Structures are given as structure tokens and as C-alpha cells.
Amino acid sequence: MDQCWEVIDKETEEAVKSAGFATIERSVLEAVIERDTLNIQEIELFKAVNLWATKRCEEQGLSTDGS
């Protein structure tokens, strides 16, 4: 597991831009964003989390326009 976190820390931007990132469980997302060792600009991490949230809303039939 430590090796997986090392890869995520080093290649964070690539990891969050992968197709699979939008499908991870909420608990995994929380574990990722709580890390202080990620190699990514905060705005890029925000965009990835926003995309994740958008996908979750779409799956539940919720509006993604902010209303």
C-alpha cells in the first residue's frame, strides 16, 4: 500500500486526470486530498475533485449547474 501512495504522491496530476479517478469511492478521494505530499497544484486538485463530484451528481440524477 505504501508503494501505491508513493506513486500517487509523485504522479498526482497524472493520477487525478486518469479516467478511473472519477469512479473512485468517496473514502479513497478523502484519503487522497488529505495527503500533504501530493505533487500537484491546488487548483488542479480542485478541478479533479470538482469533476469527481460532477460525475457523482450525474449518477444520482442531480443537477450540476449549482442550483
Rosetta blueprint (number, residue, H / E / L):
1 M L
2 D H
3 Q H
4 C H
5 W H
6 E H
7 V H
8 I H
9 D H
10 K H
11 E L
12 T H
13 E H
14 E H
15 A H
16 V H
17 K L
18 S L
19 A H
20 G H
21 F H
22 A H
23 T H
24 I L
25 E L
26 R H
27 S H
28 V H
29 L H
30 E H
31 A H
32 V H
33 I H
34 E L
35 R L
36 D L
37 T L
38 L L
39 N L
40 I L
41 Q L
42 E H
43 I H
44 E H
45 L H
46 F H
47 K H
48 A H
49 V H
50 N H
51 L H
52 W H
53 A H
54 T H
55 K H
56 R H
57 C H
58 E H
59 E H
60 Q L
61 G L
62 L L
63 S L
64 T L
65 D L
66 G L
67 S L
